[in-house]
Amino acid sequence: QVQLVESGGGLVQAGGSLRLSCAASGNIFRINFMGWYRQAPGKQRELVARITSGGTTNYADSVKGRFTCSRDNAKNTMYLQMNSLKPEDTAVYYCYADPRGLGPNFGSWGQGTQVTVSS
């Protein structure tokens, strides 16, 4: 399975921006689905964004218009551009790769990166 490493998390004030990166150990151009989940303290992990191999994206309603998920197959890297951040975006963000479209639980996960948004 492909190994994933997230980076780019940190502390930012409300209204600010961050860009998360998810670097893969191998080629990603054939991976059907990649995406981002997040988990806030005391809450369940939730899907934030998903991108297909063709570049089609889906977003949680809570981040639509603020977050943009993209992938650079040449660099084997997926990104999550987060703008207009809110305190409720504070969470650990995880990227995943689902090569066969069987669901994230059957794919690879990164170790997570902390995003903290202060009010």
Buried (B, 14 or more C-beta within 10 A) or exposed (E): EBEBBBEBBEEBEEEBEBBBBBBBEEEBEEBBBBBBBBBBEEEEEBBBBBBBBEEEBBBBEEBEEBBBBBBEBEEBBBBBBBBEBBEEBBBBBBBBBBBEEEEBEEBBBBEBBEBBBEE
